[in-house]
Amino acid sequence: MVVRTLVSNILTLLALNVLALPVLAANMRAAEVLTRPTSTVAESFQASASDQRIYVSVLDQQDNPVVGLAADAFIVREDGIRREVLSVTKAGGSFQIALVVDNSEAVRPYLRDLRAGLESFVKMMAGPHEMALFTIGDRPTIVTDYRNNPEELQAAVKRIFPRPMSGGHLLDTILNASRGLTRRNTTRPIILVVTAEGVDYSSRSYQAVLKSVDESGASLHAVVLTSSGAGFGTNARYRDMVLDRGTERTGGKRHDLLRGQRLQETLEELAHELLNQYLVVYARPDMLVPPDRVEIEMSDASWVARGNPAVLSSVVIGDRPTMEASLNEKVASSDAIESRYQLRIMERVFEQAVTHGAEQFASRIETSDPSSRINFAGAARARGFKLDGYGVFFDIQVPMLRPSVNWVFRQLNQLGFSARIAADLDEVLPVLREKMRSFDDEQLMENFERALLAFPRPLPPSSPPTGAKLVDREVLVASEEDLQAEYADRIAAEVTVVILDHSEAILLGADDWLVVATVASFSPNDTPGMKMMLKIRGSDLIALRARELSREDAIKRIETGEF
């Protein structure tokens, strides 16, 4: 029975890797894109005055673009009223991209990765797309105005050097870039910010910068390099408000990277997303007042949609709170903004820490045993809440640990199940093949059979060397329980570091609790492999900040357990 279950899990892993089908999507996620239409677009057809156009990126749960979609995959609503989708085509025309790049002292540790990532992005976006390069060190500077010459742009990237002892002027530069895009009356504007956490000396308010980005119609994307996960202080808060709220309301995305090595990959993924956008045309009745909100949903709720040019609001459907932002919104009270900002910072830090812990764990396992590759399902997600009379609670979804199929075979082979595995495979494979044929997709079937050929087969059991102990960890492949336990310890260590080193921004009273719950699960059918809770009193954190409590003693004060 154990073997049959393990074989079933193996085949499930294989099917999930071969099939990129909506029916296999595990999580229900609502598409979140709310945008205002553009007035002119260079396309092959002529639209009437009532036809509205939105540029949309559609991504799966692994943030890969979903291609080949038709009109029935999109649902458009204006102020809650559904509109007819007239056509969906692959977007044509050209982008106008403002590259806002950090060249302050803070970027020095990442210079090589910064140049490599930007050069790769420029190369991938070569063609009709126009790009300009701005730098923020000491003062806003236009290095290269808009042009579509990738060689010239790459040469400009190579001239980026950190300015010694300089701070950044990020908000000033974003405002200047967005105003320039407004004057150019562009049809597909993008502002891409690549910056490092550091001192910012901008003189512009975050409200003015957000308004300017809204008026330009640009999608704001941001990649933030950080060694600590967050910056505190007034200027840092304003910067993060622009990068958080600006990306959220314009159909862009913020990426926080703890390692510069991830920069090139992140920028390449963004380029791939932009190059696979859709142009969605829908009908709007003649009206005197334009809608406040335009929503796009996908027929498959596991897909996420992001829109261009300007997002008027953003709605996340599910158990997370709904957040809305419109062009004419009033700024909420300063206390509410500050409180939500503190939580957002901590959410991001927890996500980064958990991702870093997962990567470090996988690297250690693969270094000690290259054949035991570690896979993860899902991504780190954190959500913070203030609980009146109790304190602050963070709920963190941890990537689900999934050992490779090869690791499963090696473990079963080690336990002497080779013959039984082969028998079960012979029994189950015909059923799975028949299921594949039911999709009536020759390419899908071909991919399935090709994956079967590459599937690792169990080897005949071998006798251990004379004198070897079967319980020796150098002889045996680590059990799944051992892997899960080590993974949980790694995640707990990363969460502990965040609690002790990065929770100062959250104002906790002496009687308040800081509670962090971590769950590792991927689909509703998965049994969570990790359900941990760590909590500490505010009085202990206050004592730690005042150096009245040592770090070692503070760690001992953290209560841990399962739930």
C-alpha positions in Angstrom: 0.0 0.0 0.0 2.8 2.4 0.9 4.5 1.6 -2.4 1.3 2.1 -4.4 0.8 5.5 -2.7 4.3 6.6 -3.5 4.0 5.5 -7.1 0.7 7.4 -7.4 2.5 10.5 -6.0 5.3 10.0 -8.6 2.9 9.8 -11.5 1.0 12.8 -10.2 4.3 14.8 -10.1 5.0 13.6 -13.7 1.6 14.7 -14.9 1.8 18.1 -13.3 5.1 18.7 -15.0 3.9 17.5 -18.4 0.5 19.1 -18.4 0.2 22.8 -18.4 -3.6 22.7 -18.3 -6.0 25.0 -16.5 -7.8 22.0 -15.1 -4.8 21.1 -13.0 -4.4 24.5 -11.4 -4.5 24.1 -7.6 -5.2 27.5 -6.2 -8.2 29.7 -6.9 -6.8 33.2 -7.5 -8.7 36.2 -8.9 -7.2 38.2 -11.7 -6.3 41.7 -10.5 -6.1 44.3 -13.1 -7.9 47.5 -13.2 -7.0 50.0 -15.8 -8.1 53.0 -17.8 -8.2 52.8 -21.6 -5.8 54.5 -23.9 -6.9 56.8 -26.6 -4.8 55.7 -29.6 -3.0 52.5 -30.4 -1.1 51.6 -33.6 -3.0 48.4 -34.5 -4.2 46.9 -37.7 -7.9 47.6 -37.2 -9.9 50.8 -36.7 -11.9 51.0 -33.5 -15.0 53.1 -32.9 -15.3 55.8 -30.3 -17.1 53.4 -27.9 -14.4 50.7 -28.2 -12.0 50.6 -25.3 -8.6 49.0 -25.2 -6.5 47.5 -22.4 -3.1 45.9 -22.6 -3.0 42.9 -20.3 -0.4 40.4 -19.1 -1.8 37.0 -18.1 0.4 34.8 -15.8 0.0 31.4 -14.3 0.8 30.4 -10.7 4.5 30.2 -11.5 4.4 33.7 -13.0 4.9 32.4 -16.6 2.9 34.1 -19.4 -0.2 32.3 -20.5 -0.3 32.5 -24.3 -2.8 31.6 -27.0 -5.9 32.9 -25.2 -9.1 33.9 -27.0 -11.8 36.5 -26.1 -13.8 34.0 -24.0 -10.9 33.8 -21.5 -11.5 37.4 -20.4 -14.3 39.0 -18.4 -14.4 42.9 -18.3 -16.5 44.9 -15.9 -16.9 48.6 -15.4 -18.1 49.7 -12.0 -19.3 46.1 -11.6 -21.2 46.0 -14.9 -20.0 43.4 -17.4 -19.0 44.6 -20.8 -18.8 42.7 -24.1 -15.3 41.7 -25.1 -15.0 42.4 -28.8 -11.5 41.0 -29.6 -8.4 39.7 -28.0 -5.1 39.7 -29.9 -1.4 39.6 -29.2 -0.4 43.2 -28.5 1.5 44.9 -31.3 3.1 48.3 -31.4 6.0 49.4 -29.4 6.7 50.2 -25.7 8.2 53.4 -24.4 10.3 52.3 -21.4 11.8 54.6 -18.9 14.7 52.7 -17.1 15.3 54.4 -13.8 18.5 52.9 -12.4 20.2 53.4 -9.1 23.9 54.6 -9.3 24.2 55.8 -5.7 26.6 54.4 -3.2 24.0 51.8 -2.2 24.3 49.9 -5.5 28.0 49.3 -5.3 27.8 45.7 -4.0 25.4 44.8 -6.9 27.1 46.6 -9.8 28.1 43.6 -11.8 24.7 41.9 -11.4 23.0 45.3 -12.2 24.8 45.7 -15.5 24.3 42.1 -16.5 20.6 42.2 -15.8 20.0 45.5 -17.6 22.1 44.4 -20.6 20.0 41.3 -20.9 16.7 43.2 -20.5 17.7 45.7 -23.2 18.7 42.8 -25.5 15.4 41.0 -25.1 13.4 44.2 -25.7 15.4 45.0 -28.9 13.2 46.0 -31.9 10.7 48.8 -32.2 10.6 49.5 -28.5 12.1 52.8 -27.3 14.0 53.0 -24.1 15.6 55.9 -22.1 18.0 55.5 -19.2 17.8 57.7 -16.1 20.1 57.5 -13.1 19.3 58.7 -9.5 22.7 59.2 -7.8 23.3 62.7 -6.5 20.6 64.1 -8.8 18.2 62.9 -11.5 20.2 62.5 -14.7 19.2 61.5 -18.3 22.0 59.3 -19.5 20.3 58.4 -22.8 17.0 59.8 -24.2 14.4 57.5 -25.9 15.8 55.4 -28.7 15.5 51.9 -30.1 19.2 51.2 -30.6 20.1 48.3 -28.2 23.8 48.6 -28.8 23.8 52.2 -27.8 21.7 51.5 -24.7 23.9 48.6 -23.7 26.9 50.9 -24.0 25.1 53.4 -21.7 24.5 50.7 -19.2 28.2 49.9 -19.1 28.9 53.5 -18.2 26.9 53.2 -14.9 29.2 53.5 -11.9 28.2 54.1 -8.3 28.8 57.7 -7.3 31.0 57.7 -4.2 29.3 58.7 -0.9 26.1 59.6 -2.8 22.5 59.2 -2.0 19.6 58.6 -4.3 16.9 60.9 -5.7 14.5 58.1 -6.7 11.2 59.9 -6.3 12.4 63.0 -8.1 13.6 60.9 -11.0 10.3 58.9 -11.2 8.4 62.1 -11.3 10.6 63.6 -14.1 10.3 60.3 -16.1 6.6 60.1 -15.8 6.1 63.8 -16.9 8.3 63.1 -19.9 6.1 60.1 -20.9 3.0 62.3 -20.5 4.5 65.0 -22.9 5.4 62.3 -25.4 1.7 61.1 -25.4 2.9 57.4 -25.5 0.6 54.5 -26.1 2.4 51.7 -24.1 4.5 53.5 -21.4 6.5 51.6 -18.8 8.6 52.9 -15.9 11.0 50.3 -14.7 12.9 51.1 -11.5 16.0 49.1 -10.5 17.3 50.4 -7.1 19.0 49.3 -3.9 17.9 50.1 -0.4 19.7 53.2 0.7 19.5 56.9 1.6 17.1 58.9 -0.6 17.2 62.7 -0.7 14.2 63.4 -3.0 12.3 66.6 -2.4 9.0 65.4 -3.9 6.1 64.1 -1.9 4.9 60.5 -2.5 1.4 61.9 -3.4 2.8 64.1 -6.1 4.9 61.3 -7.6 1.9 58.8 -7.6 -0.3 61.4 -9.2 2.3 62.0 -12.0 2.6 58.3 -12.6 -1.2 58.0 -12.9 -1.3 60.9 -15.3 1.3 59.3 -17.6 -0.7 56.1 -17.9 2.5 54.1 -17.3 2.8 50.8 -15.6 5.3 51.0 -12.8 7.6 48.0 -12.2 10.2 47.9 -9.5 13.1 45.7 -8.6 14.6 46.5 -5.2 18.0 45.0 -4.1 18.2 44.8 -0.3 20.5 43.2 2.2 18.3 43.9 5.2 14.8 43.6 3.8 13.5 47.1 4.7 14.5 50.6 5.3 13.0 52.9 8.0 12.7 56.7 8.3 10.6 59.2 6.5 12.4 59.1 3.1 12.4 55.4 3.1 8.7 55.3 3.9 7.9 57.7 1.1 10.0 55.7 -1.4 8.3 52.4 -0.4 4.8 54.0 -0.6 5.5 54.9 -4.2 7.0 51.6 -5.1 4.3 49.6 -3.2 1.2 51.6 -4.2 2.5 52.7 -7.6 3.1 49.2 -8.8 -0.2 47.9 -7.2 -2.4 50.5 -8.9 -0.8 50.6 -12.3 -0.7 46.9 -13.1 3.0 46.5 -12.4 4.8 44.5 -9.7 7.4 45.1 -7.1 10.2 42.5 -6.7 12.4 42.5 -3.6 15.7 40.6 -4.0 18.0 39.6 -1.2 20.7 38.5 -3.7 22.0 40.4 -6.7 22.4 37.1 -8.6 18.6 37.0 -9.0 18.4 40.4 -10.8 19.1 39.1 -14.3 16.6 36.3 -14.0 13.9 38.7 -12.7 14.4 41.3 -15.5 14.4 38.5 -18.1 11.1 37.3 -16.7 9.6 40.8 -16.8 10.7 41.2 -20.5 9.1 37.9 -21.3 5.9 39.0 -19.7 5.8 42.4 -21.5 6.5 40.7 -24.9 3.5 38.4 -24.4 0.8 40.9 -23.5 -2.7 40.9 -25.0 -4.7 43.8 -26.4 -8.2 43.4 -25.1 -10.9 45.5 -26.9 -14.3 45.8 -25.3 -17.5 47.8 -25.9 -18.5 50.7 -23.7 -21.9 52.4 -24.1 -21.8 56.2 -24.7 -21.7 57.9 -21.4 -20.9 61.4 -20.1 -18.9 60.2 -17.0 -16.2 57.5 -17.4 -16.2 54.6 -15.0 -14.2 54.8 -11.8 -13.1 51.2 -12.0 -12.4 48.7 -14.7 -11.9 45.1 -13.6 -10.6 42.2 -15.7 -11.1 38.6 -14.5 -9.9 35.5 -16.2 -12.2 32.5 -17.0 -9.6 30.4 -15.2 -9.3 31.7 -11.7 -5.8 30.3 -11.3 -4.5 32.9 -13.8 -3.5 36.4 -12.8 -3.9 39.4 -15.1 -2.1 42.7 -14.9 -3.0 45.7 -17.0 -1.5 48.7 -18.8 -1.5 51.6 -18.8 -3.2 52.9 -15.6 -4.8 51.0 -12.8 -7.6 52.7 -11.0 -8.2 50.1 -8.4 -7.0 46.6 -7.3 -9.3 44.0 -5.9 -8.1 40.7 -4.5 -10.9 38.2 -4.1 -10.7 35.7 -1.3 -9.9 35.9 2.4 -7.6 38.9 2.0 -9.0 42.4 2.5 -10.0 44.4 -0.6 -7.9 47.5 -1.4 -9.0 50.2 -3.8 -7.1 53.2 -5.1 -8.5 55.7 -7.6 -7.1 58.8 -9.3 -9.2 61.1 -7.2 -9.0 59.2 -4.0 -8.4 61.0 -0.8 -5.3 60.1 1.2 -6.4 58.1 4.3 -5.4 59.3 7.7 -1.7 59.4 8.4 -2.1 56.9 11.3 -3.8 54.3 9.1 -1.2 54.8 6.3 1.6 54.3 8.8 0.1 51.3 10.3 -0.5 49.6 7.0 2.9 50.5 5.8 4.6 48.9 8.8 2.7 45.7 8.2 3.5 45.8 4.4 7.2 46.2 5.2 7.1 43.2 7.6 5.2 41.1 5.1 7.8 41.7 2.5 10.7 40.9 4.9 9.1 37.7 6.0 8.5 36.6 2.4 12.1 37.4 1.5 13.4 35.6 4.6 11.4 32.4 3.9 12.4 32.4 0.2 16.0 32.8 1.2 15.7 30.0 3.8 14.2 27.6 1.2 16.9 28.4 -1.3 19.7 27.9 1.3 18.1 24.6 2.3 17.9 23.3 -1.3 21.5 24.4 -2.0 22.8 22.5 1.1 20.9 19.3 0.2 22.0 19.4 -3.5 25.6 20.2 -2.5 25.8 17.1 -0.2 23.9 14.9 -2.6 23.6 16.2 -6.2 21.1 13.5 -7.1 18.7 14.6 -4.4 17.4 17.7 -6.1 14.8 19.6 -4.1 11.7 21.2 -5.7 9.2 23.6 -4.3 5.6 24.2 -5.0 4.1 27.6 -4.5 5.7 30.8 -3.3 6.2 32.5 0.0 3.2 34.7 1.0 2.8 36.7 4.2 -0.1 38.6 5.5 -0.1 40.7 8.7 -3.0 41.8 10.9 -3.3 43.9 14.0 -5.5 42.3 16.7 -6.8 44.8 19.2 -6.0 43.8 22.7 -3.6 41.1 21.6 -0.9 42.4 19.3 0.2 41.6 15.7 -0.3 38.3 13.9 1.4 37.2 10.7 0.2 34.3 8.6 3.0 33.0 6.3 2.5 30.4 3.5 5.8 28.6 3.0 6.7 26.9 -0.3 5.8 23.2 -0.1 8.8 20.9 -0.1 8.6 18.3 -2.9 11.6 16.0 -3.3 12.4 15.0 -6.9 11.1 11.9 -8.5 14.7 10.6 -8.7 15.0 11.0 -5.0 11.8 9.0 -4.4 13.1 6.2 -6.6 16.4 6.1 -4.9 14.8 5.9 -1.5 12.4 3.1 -2.5 15.2 1.3 -4.2 17.3 1.6 -1.0 14.4 0.0 0.9 14.4 -3.0 -1.6 11.1 -2.2 -3.4 12.5 -2.3 -7.0 10.4 -5.3 -8.2 7.2 -4.1 -6.6 7.7 -0.6 -8.0 8.1 -2.0 -11.5 4.9 -4.0 -11.1 2.9 -1.1 -9.8 4.2 1.1 -12.6 3.1 -1.4 -15.2 -0.4 -1.5 -13.6 -0.9 2.2 -13.3 0.7 3.6 -16.5 -2.0 2.3 -18.9 -4.6 4.2 -16.9 -2.6 7.4 -17.0 -2.0 7.0 -20.7 -5.7 6.6 -21.3 -6.3 9.8 -19.4 -3.7 11.6 -21.5 -5.4 10.4 -24.7 -8.8 11.8 -23.5 -7.4 15.3 -24.0 -7.1 14.6 -27.7 -3.8 16.5 -28.0 -1.1 14.8 -30.0 1.6 17.2 -28.7 0.6 16.6 -25.1 0.8 12.9 -25.6 4.2 13.2 -27.3 5.5 15.2 -24.4 4.1 12.7 -21.9 5.8 9.7 -23.6 9.1 11.7 -23.9 8.9 12.3 -20.1 8.3 8.6 -19.5 11.5 7.8 -21.4 13.5 10.1 -19.2 11.8 8.8 -16.1 14.4 7.3 -13.7 14.0 3.6 -13.2 14.8 1.8 -9.9 18.1 -0.1 -9.8 18.5 -3.6 -8.5 19.1 -3.5 -4.8 22.7 -3.6 -3.9 24.2 -5.0 -0.7 25.9 -2.5 1.5 29.7 -2.6 1.8 31.0 -5.0 4.4 30.8 -3.4 7.9 28.4 -0.6 6.7 25.5 0.2 8.9 22.1 0.6 7.2 21.3 3.4 9.6 24.3 5.4 8.6 23.2 8.7 7.0 26.2 8.5 4.6 24.8 5.3 3.3 21.0 5.9 3.3 19.1 8.6 1.4 17.6 11.0 3.8 14.0 10.1 4.6 11.2 12.5 3.7 10.5 13.1 7.4 14.2 14.1 7.9 14.0 16.5 5.0 10.8 18.0 6.3 12.2 18.4 9.8 15.4 20.1 8.6 13.4 22.3 6.3 11.1 23.4 9.2 14.2 24.1 11.3 15.6 26.3 8.6 12.4 28.3 8.1 12.0 28.7 11.9 15.6 30.1 12.1 14.9 32.6 9.3 11.6 33.7 10.9 13.4 34.1 14.3 16.0 36.5 12.7 13.2 38.6 11.3 11.4 38.8 14.6 14.5 39.9 16.5 16.1 42.1 13.9 13.3 43.7 11.8 10.3 44.1 14.0 11.3 47.4 15.5 9.0 49.3 13.1 5.9 47.6 14.6 4.9 49.4 17.7 4.2 46.7 20.3 3.1 47.4 23.8 4.7 45.5 26.7 1.6 43.3 27.0 1.2 42.7 23.2 2.2 39.5 21.4 4.0 39.2 18.1 2.8 35.9 16.6 4.0 34.2 13.4 2.2 31.2 12.0 3.8 29.3 9.1 2.0 26.7 6.9 3.4 24.8 4.0 0.7 23.7 1.6 0.1 24.0 -2.1 -3.4 22.7 -2.9 -6.5 22.0 -0.9 -5.7 18.3 -1.3 -2.3 18.5 0.3 -1.8 17.7 3.9 0.3 20.6 5.3 3.8 19.5 5.9 4.7 22.3 8.2 2.4 24.0 10.8 4.5 26.1 13.1 3.8 29.0 15.4 6.4 31.3 17.0 5.4 34.1 19.4 7.1 36.5 21.7 5.9 39.2 24.1 6.4 42.9 23.3 8.1 43.3 26.6 10.9 40.9 25.6 11.4 42.8 22.3 11.5 46.1 24.1 14.1 44.7 26.5 16.1 43.4 23.6 16.1 46.9 21.9 17.2 48.5 25.2 20.0 45.9 25.5 18.5 44.8 28.8 18.1 41.3 27.3 20.7 39.4 25.3 20.0 38.0 21.9 20.5 34.4 23.2 18.0 35.0 26.0 15.5 36.6 23.6 15.6 33.5 21.4 14.8 31.4 24.5 11.8 33.7 25.2 10.3 32.8 21.8 7.6 30.3 22.3 7.4 27.6 19.5 5.0 24.9 18.8 2.6 23.4 16.2 -1.0 24.1 15.6 
